[in-house]
Amino acid sequence: MIKNDHVFLVIPAKAGMTTHIFLMKTKHSGKNKNDKIINRIEKILVKVRPYIQMHGGDVWLLGFEKDQATLKISGACAHCSLSDLTYNKLIGGLLQEEIPEIKKIIIEK
């Protein structure tokens, strides 16, 4: 979730483990036309996140600047050999199809 230029990330715990909550500064600033794009990206990620989480991973938006969206992946997805296909082709393709303002997707592991 993005609020006031910060990402609140909750990584749920598995049995016997601790839940982690992270607060990170996003790479976008202030209220501008990017806010609408960021909200659209978040809505898409909310829809695909359950499928990613079913495989032990997660994805969230770190920021959007100019024509570039930066996504962060974690969990099992960060080390999966298919993560490039999943994120760059499938999710990246979906984002670029739905939001033509996005020209480049950067994936951080």
Buried (B, 14 or more C-beta within 10 A) or exposed (E): EBEEBEBEBEBEEEEEEEEEEEEBEBBBEEEEEBEEBBEBBBEBBEEBBEEBBEBEBBBBBBBBEEEBBBBBBBBBBBEBEEBEEBBBEEBBEBBBEEBEBBEEBBBEE
